[in-house]
Amino acid sequence: MTQPETSKKNSAFMKALKPSPELAAVIGPEAVPRTEATKRLWEYIKAHNLQNPANKRNILCDDKLKAVMGKGEVTMFEMTGLVGKHLHAA
């Protein structure tokens, strides 16, 4: 029985990537897939109440997140692109 094509395409997506020192300060130092890095970022954001109360799609960055995002407030959509720059092949 052969595996469906989608599993081959998703293997790159699920590859463990090493976070930069700035991102590691938020999500931990171990290599994780991009999906897990995003999940841990959201856990951090919610635990520290960093969503903009007026617009929940915006993230208010504390000092740790500012080191990753480069500015004080980002949208959810910006966040994924900015985080990608902090994930490198393990």
N, C-alpha and C positions, 0 to 999 in steps of 0.2 A: 504494500500500500504506500503510495507516494504522499508526501506532505503537500498541502496547498501552497500555491505561489506566494500568498501573503506572508507565510512564516519566513520565507527567505528575505522578503523586503523588510520585515520587522526586525530581523536579527541585528541590523546596523542601528536601528532605533533603540534596541534593548542593550546595546553594548555598554559595559561599565566604563565610565569616564572619570578621570581624577579632577576634583575641584581645585581651583586656584586657592592660595592661602586666604584670600578675602572671602571667597564663597565657603571655604571649609570652616571659617569662624561662625557661619550661620547653620550649615547643614551637616558638619562633621567632616573629618579628613578622608574617609574611605571612598574608594571609587564606586560610583553608582550609575545606573542608567539615567538618561535625561529625564525620564518620567518620574523616577524616584527623587531626583534632585528638585523637580518642580513640586512634588508632593511635600517634601520636607520644608521647602521655602514657604508654602502655604501654611503648614503647621506653625512655623515660626511667626509668620505674619498674624495669624489668628491668635496665637498665644500671647503676643505682645500688643494686640489690638491696634494694628497698623493700617487697617483699611480706613479710607476717608469716610467719615460718617455721612457726609453729604453725597458722596458718589462712591459706592462700594467697589467699583471697577478700578479705582485709583488706590495705589499703595503709598502710604506716607513712610518714607524711609528713615529709620533710626541710623545711628552712626555705622553699625555693622552693614546694614543694607546699602547705605550711601556708598560704602567702599566697593560694593558690587555693581550697583546701578549707575553711579556717577552723578546722581542728582537727588534732590529731596523728595520728589514725587514722581511716580511712573504709573502708566496704565498697566493692566494685566497683560495686554498684548505686547507692549514694549518690554516688559519684564522677561518674557521667554527669550526674546532676541538678545537682550543684554546678558542674561545668564549663560547663554550658549558660548559667549566669549570667555567664560570662566571655567569651561569644561574641556579637558584635554585628554587625549588617548592615554590610557593607563600604562 
